[in-house]
Amino acid sequence: MKRFTNIRLSKACIGDAEKHAVIGVMDREYLGMGSEVEQFERDLADFFGRPVACVVNGTAALQLAIQACGISQGDEVLVQSLTYIASFQAISAVGAIPIACDVTPDSLTIDWRDAEKRITSKTRAIMPVHYSGGVGDLDEVYKLATQHGLRVIEDAAHAFGTIYKNKRIGGFGDISCFSFDGIKNITSGEGGCIVTQDLSVLKRVQDARLLGVERDTEKRYSGGRSWDFDVTHQGWRYHMSNIMAAIGIQQLKRFSELAERRQIIARQYVSELSTCKNITLLNRNYDEVVPHIFPIILRDGIDRTLVRQCLLKQLIETGIHYQPSSFTSFFNTNRATLPVTENIYNRLLTLPLHPDLEIEDVRRVCNILKAAVS
């Protein structure tokens, strides 16, 4: 009898190159922010074609980008509720208020028409969340921002490598923030980055990630630090370490391989599930989108808990991305009506997706899933 192994929802995909790079940093015994971080930023700048600042994680990237735009106490930022809580926490961390917006049903990205209705005199920015690697109506988001004088801070944590109208996400627009945590499209163990052509924003981020110490970045790159300095703005200990960067450098070298595997797996899911009447797939072009997760929408009336239990009995992990952030106690003080979000949330189910999955694993997931929803 064939014994099946556990199919994980997500996982880090690390090879010998990453392990050797970490050992190299440890052998040099300079573990903080230094030359590896500088090299990783240069490599990312080449990848995006724009300046980059690396930080400790994706949430810090969002927070520092918001702060660097001068957004603070009482200001409002438009953001979809269907996102991980990090997007909301990054906004509230600077004293600003996340304004929950609805999503479009085909892409589960921010509905710019709904967002427009929520603009007030306090609105300073809009944060499109590139859910599962898709970007939705990004042109319309930028048009809306231009009309109302708003900054655009893209939460691109899911979209490293995604192409939009022949341009790489992060390679254009206002500000893009990425995450490099353990299960993202590339990882540095933890970590994140801010990508922007706005050098004043980048400079403020560079100082703020090092506790606000002005011009300390250059010292750290050379293995030194500032001893006589000034601080003029609130700062945080949000810098990236050499250990993180060493992993990231190697992962970036492997990106084309990792991205292709994610796209192949997503296309296989589409092939297997597109004719299942009890499942709706998101509108994604997987020749352009590099998916971080693979969410599906179950037909109304199907018990998601029972489906998950059925899959788990067959050693298949699933997830739910995400509980809407405005449903939490901390962020529901002015609970907005979000009809699409409220309709879809209880029907969302995320299937396993990571580069180490085999096509046979995908077929097994789909066969068991189709039986569970029939």
Summary of the structure (lengths in Angstrom):
residues: 374
radius of gyration: 20.9
end to end distance: 26.2
largest distance: 69.9
contacts: 1307
relative contact order: 0.18
helix: 40%
strand: 17%
